[in-house]
């Protein structure tokens, strides 16, 4: 039951992140950023603008992950791992994901 609520919350979180879709999607379309197994974005090809985008989004993600962890009585790392798995699953074809430390196009 608790796991189902967590999965729903993480899915809702994914939808919330799509509100930033234009900037984030643009960076993904250009191959500048990708999803990682840690639940955070990382730079595939870095510049100051990309780093600012990543820092902003990752800070928001971490705050939300901390809320979810506290609400569900689990560790931050458990939420991060679940969110990373979901983010990689939801990544569109042609966008980058980081698997075992290597960038690959999905």
Backbone atoms as SQL, in Angstrom:
CREATE TABLE atoms (id INTEGER PRIMARY KEY, chain TEXT, resi INTEGER, resn TEXT, atom TEXT, x REAL, y REAL, z REAL);
INSERT INTO atoms VALUES
  (1, 'A', 1, 'UNK', 'N', 0.825, -1.185, 0.000),
  (2, 'A', 1, 'UNK', 'CA', 0.000, 0.000, 0.000),
  (3, 'A', 1, 'UNK', 'C', 0.871, 1.251, 0.000),
  (4, 'A', 2, 'UNK', 'N', 1.857, 1.265, 0.909),
  (5, 'A', 2, 'UNK', 'CA', 2.767, 2.398, 0.991),
  (6, 'A', 2, 'UNK', 'C', 3.565, 2.543, -0.303),
  (7, 'A', 3, 'UNK', 'N', 3.964, 1.408, -0.884),
  (8, 'A', 3, 'UNK', 'CA', 4.728, 1.434, -2.129),
  (9, 'A', 3, 'UNK', 'C', 3.880, 2.000, -3.256),
  (10, 'A', 4, 'UNK', 'N', 2.597, 1.657, -3.294),
  (11, 'A', 4, 'UNK', 'CA', 1.719, 2.187, -4.339),
  (12, 'A', 4, 'UNK', 'C', 1.591, 3.702, -4.235),
  (13, 'A', 5, 'UNK', 'N', 1.455, 4.195, -3.000),
  (14, 'A', 5, 'UNK', 'CA', 1.362, 5.641, -2.807),
  (15, 'A', 5, 'UNK', 'C', 2.644, 6.326, -3.255),
  (16, 'A', 6, 'UNK', 'N', 3.769, 5.688, -2.973),
  (17, 'A', 6, 'UNK', 'CA', 5.048, 6.259, -3.377),
  (18, 'A', 6, 'UNK', 'C', 5.175, 6.280, -4.895),
  (19, 'A', 7, 'UNK', 'N', 4.768, 5.214, -5.551),
  (20, 'A', 7, 'UNK', 'CA', 4.833, 5.157, -7.015),
  (21, 'A', 7, 'UNK', 'C', 3.942, 6.238, -7.611),
  (22, 'A', 8, 'UNK', 'N', 2.757, 6.410, -7.058),
  (23, 'A', 8, 'UNK', 'CA', 1.844, 7.449, -7.553),
  (24, 'A', 8, 'UNK', 'C', 2.466, 8.831, -7.342),
  (25, 'A', 9, 'UNK', 'N', 3.066, 9.032, -6.186),
  (26, 'A', 9, 'UNK', 'CA', 3.692, 10.331, -5.904),
  (27, 'A', 9, 'UNK', 'C', 4.849, 10.603, -6.856),
  (28, 'A', 10, 'UNK', 'N', 5.647, 9.577, -7.139),
  (29, 'A', 10, 'UNK', 'CA', 6.777, 9.762, -8.061),
  (30, 'A', 10, 'UNK', 'C', 6.261, 10.027, -9.473),
  (31, 'A', 11, 'UNK', 'N', 5.195, 9.350, -9.876),
  (32, 'A', 11, 'UNK', 'CA', 4.610, 9.598, -11.201),
  (33, 'A', 11, 'UNK', 'C', 4.083, 11.024, -11.286),
  (34, 'A', 12, 'UNK', 'N', 3.426, 11.481, -10.213),
  (35, 'A', 12, 'UNK', 'CA', 2.929, 12.863, -10.187),
  (36, 'A', 12, 'UNK', 'C', 4.085, 13.847, -10.240),
  (37, 'A', 13, 'UNK', 'N', 5.160, 13.484, -9.590),
  (38, 'A', 13, 'UNK', 'CA', 6.354, 14.321, -9.613),
  (39, 'A', 13, 'UNK', 'C', 6.881, 14.450, -11.042),
  (40, 'A', 14, 'UNK', 'N', 6.854, 13.350, -11.764),
  (41, 'A', 14, 'UNK', 'CA', 7.288, 13.385, -13.160),
  (42, 'A', 14, 'UNK', 'C', 6.440, 14.318, -13.986),
  (43, 'A', 15, 'UNK', 'N', 5.130, 14.319, -13.718),
  (44, 'A', 15, 'UNK', 'CA', 4.238, 15.225, -14.434),
  (45, 'A', 15, 'UNK', 'C', 4.534, 16.667, -14.056),
  (46, 'A', 16, 'UNK', 'N', 4.830, 16.905, -12.790),
  (47, 'A', 16, 'UNK', 'CA', 5.141, 18.259, -12.346),
  (48, 'A', 16, 'UNK', 'C', 6.387, 18.773, -13.044),
  (49, 'A', 17, 'UNK', 'N', 7.365, 17.891, -13.243),
  (50, 'A', 17, 'UNK', 'CA', 8.577, 18.308, -13.924),
  (51, 'A', 17, 'UNK', 'C', 8.315, 18.641, -15.382),
  (52, 'A', 18, 'UNK', 'N', 7.268, 18.052, -15.959),
  (53, 'A', 18, 'UNK', 'CA', 6.974, 18.352, -17.352),
  (54, 'A', 18, 'UNK', 'C', 6.457, 19.775, -17.509),
  (55, 'A', 19, 'UNK', 'N', 6.069, 20.424, -16.383),
  (56, 'A', 19, 'UNK', 'CA', 5.677, 21.827, -16.453),
  (57, 'A', 19, 'UNK', 'C', 6.856, 22.682, -16.888),
  (58, 'A', 20, 'UNK', 'N', 8.066, 22.177, -16.665),
  (59, 'A', 20, 'UNK', 'CA', 9.264, 22.871, -17.107),
  (60, 'A', 20, 'UNK', 'C', 9.672, 22.390, -18.488),
  (61, 'A', 21, 'UNK', 'N', 8.737, 21.736, -19.177),
  (62, 'A', 21, 'UNK', 'CA', 9.026, 20.984, -20.382),
  (63, 'A', 21, 'UNK', 'C', 9.738, 21.768, -21.467),
  (64, 'A', 22, 'UNK', 'N', 9.370, 22.978, -21.715),
  (65, 'A', 22, 'UNK', 'CA', 9.970, 23.675, -22.845),
  (66, 'A', 22, 'UNK', 'C', 11.477, 23.791, -22.687),
  (67, 'A', 23, 'UNK', 'N', 11.948, 24.275, -21.590),
  (68, 'A', 23, 'UNK', 'CA', 13.377, 24.433, -21.388),
  (69, 'A', 23, 'UNK', 'C', 14.066, 23.076, -21.236),
  (70, 'A', 24, 'UNK', 'N', 13.494, 22.229, -20.408),
  (71, 'A', 24, 'UNK', 'CA', 14.081, 20.916, -20.186),
  (72, 'A', 24, 'UNK', 'C', 14.002, 20.068, -21.446),
  (73, 'A', 25, 'UNK', 'N', 12.842, 20.055, -22.094),
  (74, 'A', 25, 'UNK', 'CA', 12.715, 19.278, -23.323),
  (75, 'A', 25, 'UNK', 'C', 13.663, 19.784, -24.402),
  (76, 'A', 26, 'UNK', 'N', 13.817, 21.100, -24.478),
  (77, 'A', 26, 'UNK', 'CA', 14.751, 21.652, -25.467),
  (78, 'A', 26, 'UNK', 'C', 16.172, 21.171, -25.229),
  (79, 'A', 27, 'UNK', 'N', 16.573, 21.160, -23.963),
  (80, 'A', 27, 'UNK', 'CA', 17.917, 20.684, -23.628),
  (81, 'A', 27, 'UNK', 'C', 18.064, 19.201, -23.925),
  (82, 'A', 28, 'UNK', 'N', 17.005, 18.444, -23.663),
  (83, 'A', 28, 'UNK', 'CA', 17.049, 17.005, -23.968),
  (84, 'A', 28, 'UNK', 'C', 17.082, 16.772, -25.479),
  (85, 'A', 29, 'UNK', 'N', 16.259, 17.530, -26.200),
  (86, 'A', 29, 'UNK', 'CA', 16.228, 17.381, -27.668),
  (87, 'A', 29, 'UNK', 'C', 17.593, 17.666, -28.286),
  (88, 'A', 30, 'UNK', 'N', 18.297, 18.628, -27.702),
  (89, 'A', 30, 'UNK', 'CA', 19.614, 18.997, -28.231),
  (90, 'A', 30, 'UNK', 'C', 20.719, 18.071, -27.730),
  (91, 'A', 31, 'UNK', 'N', 20.366, 17.116, -26.878),
  (92, 'A', 31, 'UNK', 'CA', 21.365, 16.180, -26.354),
  (93, 'A', 31, 'UNK', 'C', 22.298, 16.806, -25.335),
  (94, 'A', 32, 'UNK', 'N', 21.835, 17.859, -24.664),
  (95, 'A', 32, 'UNK', 'CA', 22.683, 18.555, -23.703),
  (96, 'A', 32, 'UNK', 'C', 22.584, 17.966, -22.304),
  (97, 'A', 33, 'UNK', 'N', 21.423, 17.396, -21.966),
  (98, 'A', 33, 'UNK', 'CA', 21.209, 16.817, -20.641),
  (99, 'A', 33, 'UNK', 'C', 20.575, 15.446, -20.786),
  (100, 'A', 34, 'UNK', 'N', 20.714, 14.666, -19.727),
  (101, 'A', 34, 'UNK', 'CA', 20.084, 13.349, -19.714),
  (102, 'A', 34, 'UNK', 'C', 19.698, 12.961, -18.315),
  (103, 'A', 35, 'UNK', 'N', 18.875, 11.932, -18.234),
  (104, 'A', 35, 'UNK', 'CA', 18.437, 11.402, -16.947),
  (105, 'A', 35, 'UNK', 'C', 19.459, 10.390, -16.450),
  (106, 'A', 36, 'UNK', 'N', 19.617, 10.348, -15.120),
  (107, 'A', 36, 'UNK', 'CA', 20.549, 9.401, -14.517),
  (108, 'A', 36, 'UNK', 'C', 19.805, 8.441, -13.602),
  (109, 'A', 37, 'UNK', 'N', 20.472, 7.369, -13.231),
  (110, 'A', 37, 'UNK', 'CA', 19.893, 6.374, -12.332),
  (111, 'A', 37, 'UNK', 'C', 19.705, 6.927, -10.924),
  (112, 'A', 38, 'UNK', 'N', 20.340, 8.065, -10.643),
  (113, 'A', 38, 'UNK', 'CA', 20.237, 8.660, -9.308),
  (114, 'A', 38, 'UNK', 'C', 18.980, 9.508, -9.139),
  (115, 'A', 39, 'UNK', 'N', 18.195, 9.674, -10.212),
  (116, 'A', 39, 'UNK', 'CA', 16.985, 10.476, -10.134),
  (117, 'A', 39, 'UNK', 'C', 17.206, 11.944, -10.446),
  (118, 'A', 40, 'UNK', 'N', 18.408, 12.265, -10.874),
  (119, 'A', 40, 'UNK', 'CA', 18.733, 13.657, -11.180),
  (120, 'A', 40, 'UNK', 'C', 19.198, 13.784, -12.621),
  (121, 'A', 41, 'UNK', 'N', 19.177, 15.017, -13.107),
  (122, 'A', 41, 'UNK', 'CA', 19.702, 15.314, -14.436),
  (123, 'A', 41, 'UNK', 'C', 21.212, 15.459, -14.361),
  (124, 'A', 42, 'UNK', 'N', 21.875, 15.243, -15.466),
  (125, 'A', 42, 'UNK', 'CA', 23.304, 15.508, -15.574),
  (126, 'A', 42, 'UNK', 'C', 23.582, 16.015, -16.982),
  (127, 'A', 43, 'UNK', 'N', 24.703, 16.707, -17.115),
  (128, 'A', 43, 'UNK', 'CA', 25.088, 17.278, -18.401),
  (129, 'A', 43, 'UNK', 'C', 25.735, 16.221, -19.285),
  (130, 'A', 44, 'UNK', 'N', 25.244, 16.120, -20.497),
  (131, 'A', 44, 'UNK', 'CA', 25.891, 15.289, -21.516),
  (132, 'A', 44, 'UNK', 'C', 26.965, 16.131, -22.184),
  (133, 'A', 45, 'UNK', 'N', 26.603, 17.370, -22.460),
  (134, 'A', 45, 'UNK', 'CA', 27.507, 18.355, -23.041),
  (135, 'A', 45, 'UNK', 'C', 27.310, 19.638, -22.239),
  (136, 'A', 46, 'UNK', 'N', 28.314, 20.063, -21.547),
  (137, 'A', 46, 'UNK', 'CA', 28.135, 21.117, -20.555),
  (138, 'A', 46, 'UNK', 'C', 28.508, 22.510, -21.033),
  (139, 'A', 47, 'UNK', 'N', 27.728, 23.473, -20.560),
  (140, 'A', 47, 'UNK', 'CA', 28.060, 24.888, -20.647),
  (141, 'A', 47, 'UNK', 'C', 27.348, 25.557, -19.475),
  (142, 'A', 48, 'UNK', 'N', 27.562, 26.837, -19.283),
  (143, 'A', 48, 'UNK', 'CA', 27.015, 27.527, -18.105),
  (144, 'A', 48, 'UNK', 'C', 25.494, 27.484, -18.068),
  (145, 'A', 49, 'UNK', 'N', 24.860, 27.654, -19.214),
  (146, 'A', 49, 'UNK', 'CA', 23.399, 27.655, -19.266),
  (147, 'A', 49, 'UNK', 'C', 22.847, 26.270, -18.909),
  (148, 'A', 50, 'UNK', 'N', 23.492, 25.240, -19.409),
  (149, 'A', 50, 'UNK', 'CA', 23.070, 23.870, -19.105),
  (150, 'A', 50, 'UNK', 'C', 23.246, 23.592, -17.620),
  (151, 'A', 51, 'UNK', 'N', 24.368, 23.997, -17.055),
  (152, 'A', 51, 'UNK', 'CA', 24.612, 23.775, -15.627),
  (153, 'A', 51, 'UNK', 'C', 23.591, 24.506, -14.766),
  (154, 'A', 52, 'UNK', 'N', 23.205, 25.705, -15.171),
  (155, 'A', 52, 'UNK', 'CA', 22.196, 26.457, -14.407),
  (156, 'A', 52, 'UNK', 'C', 20.855, 25.737, -14.446),
  (157, 'A', 53, 'UNK', 'N', 20.490, 25.239, -15.616),
  (158, 'A', 53, 'UNK', 'CA', 19.236, 24.490, -15.763),
  (159, 'A', 53, 'UNK', 'C', 19.268, 23.239, -14.884),
  (160, 'A', 54, 'UNK', 'N', 20.353, 22.497, -14.962),
  (161, 'A', 54, 'UNK', 'CA', 20.484, 21.262, -14.179),
  (162, 'A', 54, 'UNK', 'C', 20.432, 21.564, -12.678),
  (163, 'A', 55, 'UNK', 'N', 21.156, 22.568, -12.249),
  (164, 'A', 55, 'UNK', 'CA', 21.172, 22.912, -10.821),
  (165, 'A', 55, 'UNK', 'C', 19.784, 23.282, -10.325),
  (166, 'A', 56, 'UNK', 'N', 19.065, 24.068, -11.106),
  (167, 'A', 56, 'UNK', 'CA', 17.717, 24.485, -10.718),
  (168, 'A', 56, 'UNK', 'C', 16.781, 23.288, -10.623),
  (169, 'A', 57, 'UNK', 'N', 16.746, 22.472, -11.641),
  (170, 'A', 57, 'UNK', 'CA', 15.834, 21.330, -11.658),
  (171, 'A', 57, 'UNK', 'C', 16.225, 20.306, -10.588),
  (172, 'A', 58, 'UNK', 'N', 17.513, 20.024, -10.454),
  (173, 'A', 58, 'UNK', 'CA', 17.939, 19.037, -9.456),
  (174, 'A', 58, 'UNK', 'C', 17.652, 19.506, -8.023),
  (175, 'A', 59, 'UNK', 'N', 17.761, 20.795, -7.769),
  (176, 'A', 59, 'UNK', 'CA', 17.433, 21.307, -6.433),
  (177, 'A', 59, 'UNK', 'C', 15.949, 21.102, -6.140),
  (178, 'A', 60, 'UNK', 'N', 15.113, 21.360, -7.127),
  (179, 'A', 60, 'UNK', 'CA', 13.666, 21.146, -6.958),
  (180, 'A', 60, 'UNK', 'C', 13.356, 19.661, -6.792),
  (181, 'A', 61, 'UNK', 'N', 14.033, 18.833, -7.567),
  (182, 'A', 61, 'UNK', 'CA', 13.812, 17.393, -7.432),
  (183, 'A', 61, 'UNK', 'C', 14.217, 16.923, -6.035),
  (184, 'A', 62, 'UNK', 'N', 15.382, 17.350, -5.571),
  (185, 'A', 62, 'UNK', 'CA', 15.849, 16.900, -4.261),
  (186, 'A', 62, 'UNK', 'C', 14.888, 17.317, -3.160),
  (187, 'A', 63, 'UNK', 'N', 14.373, 18.531, -3.236),
  (188, 'A', 63, 'UNK', 'CA', 13.409, 18.984, -2.224),
  (189, 'A', 63, 'UNK', 'C', 12.166, 18.099, -2.243),
  (190, 'A', 64, 'UNK', 'N', 11.687, 17.780, -3.424),
  (191, 'A', 64, 'UNK', 'CA', 10.500, 16.930, -3.533),
  (192, 'A', 64, 'UNK', 'C', 10.807, 15.513, -3.065),
  (193, 'A', 65, 'UNK', 'N', 11.972, 14.985, -3.429),
  (194, 'A', 65, 'UNK', 'CA', 12.353, 13.632, -3.001),
  (195, 'A', 65, 'UNK', 'C', 12.436, 13.572, -1.475),
  (196, 'A', 66, 'UNK', 'N', 12.972, 14.624, -0.861),
  (197, 'A', 66, 'UNK', 'CA', 13.067, 14.652, 0.598),
  (198, 'A', 66, 'UNK', 'C', 11.678, 14.638, 1.233),
  (199, 'A', 67, 'UNK', 'N', 10.744, 15.376, 0.643),
  (200, 'A', 67, 'UNK', 'CA', 9.367, 15.376, 1.143),
  (201, 'A', 67, 'UNK', 'C', 8.757, 13.985, 1.039),
  (202, 'A', 68, 'UNK', 'N', 8.952, 13.350, -0.115),
  (203, 'A', 68, 'UNK', 'CA', 8.394, 12.011, -0.324),
  (204, 'A', 68, 'UNK', 'C', 9.010, 11.001, 0.640),
  (205, 'A', 69, 'UNK', 'N', 10.321, 11.107, 0.852),
  (206, 'A', 69, 'UNK', 'CA', 10.998, 10.185, 1.769),
  (207, 'A', 69, 'UNK', 'C', 10.439, 10.340, 3.180),
  (208, 'A', 70, 'UNK', 'N', 10.306, 11.578, 3.611),
  (209, 'A', 70, 'UNK', 'CA', 9.792, 11.836, 4.959),
  (210, 'A', 70, 'UNK', 'C', 8.345, 11.352, 5.089),
  (211, 'A', 71, 'UNK', 'N', 7.542, 11.667, 4.099),
  (212, 'A', 71, 'UNK', 'CA', 6.123, 11.297, 4.120),
  (213, 'A', 71, 'UNK', 'C', 5.942, 9.784, 4.168),
  (214, 'A', 72, 'UNK', 'N', 6.802, 9.052, 3.471),
  (215, 'A', 72, 'UNK', 'CA', 6.656, 7.603, 3.373),
  (216, 'A', 72, 'UNK', 'C', 7.556, 6.825, 4.330),
  (217, 'A', 73, 'UNK', 'N', 8.346, 7.535, 5.138),
  (218, 'A', 73, 'UNK', 'CA', 9.195, 6.878, 6.109),
  (219, 'A', 73, 'UNK', 'C', 10.288, 6.026, 5.499),
  (220, 'A', 74, 'UNK', 'N', 10.829, 6.479, 4.380),
  (221, 'A', 74, 'UNK', 'CA', 11.922, 5.752, 3.728),
  (222, 'A', 74, 'UNK', 'C', 13.080, 6.719, 3.517),
  (223, 'A', 75, 'UNK', 'N', 14.198, 6.183, 3.068),
  (224, 'A', 75, 'UNK', 'CA', 15.379, 7.025, 2.904),
  (225, 'A', 75, 'UNK', 'C', 15.313, 7.836, 1.611),
  (226, 'A', 76, 'UNK', 'N', 16.056, 8.922, 1.609),
  (227, 'A', 76, 'UNK', 'CA', 16.171, 9.743, 0.397),
  (228, 'A', 76, 'UNK', 'C', 16.725, 8.917, -0.755),
  (229, 'A', 77, 'UNK', 'N', 17.701, 8.076, -0.468),
  (230, 'A', 77, 'UNK', 'CA', 18.311, 7.279, -1.542),
  (231, 'A', 77, 'UNK', 'C', 17.316, 6.305, -2.166),
  (232, 'A', 78, 'UNK', 'N', 16.365, 5.810, -1.373),
  (233, 'A', 78, 'UNK', 'CA', 15.339, 4.925, -1.937),
  (234, 'A', 78, 'UNK', 'C', 14.439, 5.688, -2.905),
  (235, 'A', 79, 'UNK', 'N', 14.057, 6.906, -2.527),
  (236, 'A', 79, 'UNK', 'CA', 13.227, 7.725, -3.417),
  (237, 'A', 79, 'UNK', 'C', 14.018, 8.092, -4.669),
  (238, 'A', 80, 'UNK', 'N', 15.274, 8.464, -4.502),
  (239, 'A', 80, 'UNK', 'CA', 16.108, 8.826, -5.655),
  (240, 'A', 80, 'UNK', 'C', 16.222, 7.657, -6.637),
  (241, 'A', 81, 'UNK', 'N', 16.438, 6.461, -6.105),
  (242, 'A', 81, 'UNK', 'CA', 16.574, 5.282, -6.978),
  (243, 'A', 81, 'UNK', 'C', 15.283, 4.995, -7.730),
  (244, 'A', 82, 'UNK', 'N', 14.145, 5.103, -7.041),
  (245, 'A', 82, 'UNK', 'CA', 12.856, 4.878, -7.688),
  (246, 'A', 82, 'UNK', 'C', 12.588, 5.952, -8.738),
  (247, 'A', 83, 'UNK', 'N', 12.882, 7.190, -8.399),
  (248, 'A', 83, 'UNK', 'CA', 12.665, 8.293, -9.339),
  (249, 'A', 83, 'UNK', 'C', 13.585, 8.150, -10.552),
  (250, 'A', 84, 'UNK', 'N', 14.819, 7.730, -10.331),
  (251, 'A', 84, 'UNK', 'CA', 15.746, 7.525, -11.444),
  (252, 'A', 84, 'UNK', 'C', 15.259, 6.448, -12.389),
  (253, 'A', 85, 'UNK', 'N', 14.759, 5.359, -11.809),
  (254, 'A', 85, 'UNK', 'CA', 14.233, 4.265, -12.632),
  (255, 'A', 85, 'UNK', 'C', 13.051, 4.746, -13.465),
  (256, 'A', 86, 'UNK', 'N', 12.136, 5.474, -12.832),
  (257, 'A', 86, 'UNK', 'CA', 10.959, 5.992, -13.545),
  (258, 'A', 86, 'UNK', 'C', 11.360, 7.002, -14.616),
  (259, 'A', 87, 'UNK', 'N', 12.295, 7.879, -14.287),
  (260, 'A', 87, 'UNK', 'CA', 12.716, 8.902, -15.257),
  (261, 'A', 87, 'UNK', 'C', 13.347, 8.255, -16.484),
  (262, 'A', 88, 'UNK', 'N', 14.153, 7.231, -16.263),
  (263, 'A', 88, 'UNK', 'CA', 14.792, 6.545, -17.394),
  (264, 'A', 88, 'UNK', 'C', 13.735, 5.816, -18.222),
  (265, 'A', 89, 'UNK', 'N', 12.769, 5.192, -17.544),
  (266, 'A', 89, 'UNK', 'CA', 11.694, 4.502, -18.276),
  (267, 'A', 89, 'UNK', 'C', 10.896, 5.480, -19.132),
  (268, 'A', 90, 'UNK', 'N', 10.670, 6.686, -18.605),
  (269, 'A', 90, 'UNK', 'CA', 9.836, 7.659, -19.296),
  (270, 'A', 90, 'UNK', 'C', 10.601, 8.499, -20.322),
  (271, 'A', 91, 'UNK', 'N', 11.912, 8.356, -20.362),
  (272, 'A', 91, 'UNK', 'CA', 12.704, 9.141, -21.307),
  (273, 'A', 91, 'UNK', 'C', 12.344, 8.756, -22.738),
  (274, 'A', 92, 'UNK', 'N', 12.157, 9.752, -23.557),
  (275, 'A', 92, 'UNK', 'CA', 11.776, 9.528, -24.950),
  (276, 'A', 92, 'UNK', 'C', 12.922, 8.934, -25.757),
  (277, 'A', 93, 'UNK', 'N', 12.554, 8.225, -26.798),
  (278, 'A', 93, 'UNK', 'CA', 13.550, 7.664, -27.714),
  (279, 'A', 93, 'UNK', 'C', 14.397, 8.797, -28.299),
  (280, 'A', 94, 'UNK', 'N', 15.677, 8.559, -28.368),
  (281, 'A', 94, 'UNK', 'CA', 16.598, 9.550, -28.928),
  (282, 'A', 94, 'UNK', 'C', 17.208, 10.475, -27.885),
  (283, 'A', 95, 'UNK', 'N', 16.669, 10.453, -26.663),
  (284, 'A', 95, 'UNK', 'CA', 17.237, 11.262, -25.591),
  (285, 'A', 95, 'UNK', 'C', 18.248, 10.430, -24.810),
  (286, 'A', 96, 'UNK', 'N', 19.141, 11.117, -24.108),
  (287, 'A', 96, 'UNK', 'CA', 20.206, 10.430, -23.385),
  (288, 'A', 96, 'UNK', 'C', 19.768, 9.981, -21.997),
  (289, 'A', 97, 'UNK', 'N', 20.249, 8.794, -21.633),
  (290, 'A', 97, 'UNK', 'CA', 20.137, 8.288, -20.263),
  (291, 'A', 97, 'UNK', 'C', 21.520, 7.783, -19.875),
  (292, 'A', 98, 'UNK', 'N', 21.815, 7.888, -18.598),
  (293, 'A', 98, 'UNK', 'CA', 23.116, 7.420, -18.111),
  (294, 'A', 98, 'UNK', 'C', 22.907, 6.083, -17.401),
  (295, 'A', 99, 'UNK', 'N', 23.570, 5.063, -17.924),
  (296, 'A', 99, 'UNK', 'CA', 23.460, 3.714, -17.366),
  (297, 'A', 99, 'UNK', 'C', 24.861, 3.217, -17.057),
  (298, 'A', 100, 'UNK', 'N', 25.069, 2.841, -15.798),
  (299, 'A', 100, 'UNK', 'CA', 26.392, 2.376, -15.350),
  (300, 'A', 100, 'UNK', 'C', 27.488, 3.379, -15.689),
  (301, 'A', 101, 'UNK', 'N', 27.151, 4.669, -15.552),
  (302, 'A', 101, 'UNK', 'CA', 28.130, 5.721, -15.765),
  (303, 'A', 101, 'UNK', 'C', 28.375, 6.113, -17.210),
  (304, 'A', 102, 'UNK', 'N', 27.681, 5.470, -18.136),
  (305, 'A', 102, 'UNK', 'CA', 27.871, 5.777, -19.570),
  (306, 'A', 102, 'UNK', 'C', 26.599, 6.373, -20.149),
  (307, 'A', 103, 'UNK', 'N', 26.783, 7.385, -21.001),
  (308, 'A', 103, 'UNK', 'CA', 25.646, 7.976, -21.693),
  (309, 'A', 103, 'UNK', 'C', 25.287, 7.120, -22.893),
  (310, 'A', 104, 'UNK', 'N', 23.988, 6.817, -23.006),
  (311, 'A', 104, 'UNK', 'CA', 23.488, 6.092, -24.167),
  (312, 'A', 104, 'UNK', 'C', 22.209, 6.770, -24.626),
  (313, 'A', 105, 'UNK', 'N', 21.975, 6.724, -25.931),
  (314, 'A', 105, 'UNK', 'CA', 20.710, 7.232, -26.458),
  (315, 'A', 105, 'UNK', 'C', 19.680, 6.140, -26.331),
  (316, 'A', 106, 'UNK', 'N', 18.536, 6.515, -25.817),
  (317, 'A', 106, 'UNK', 'CA', 17.474, 5.540, -25.645),
  (318, 'A', 106, 'UNK', 'C', 16.808, 5.272, -26.977);
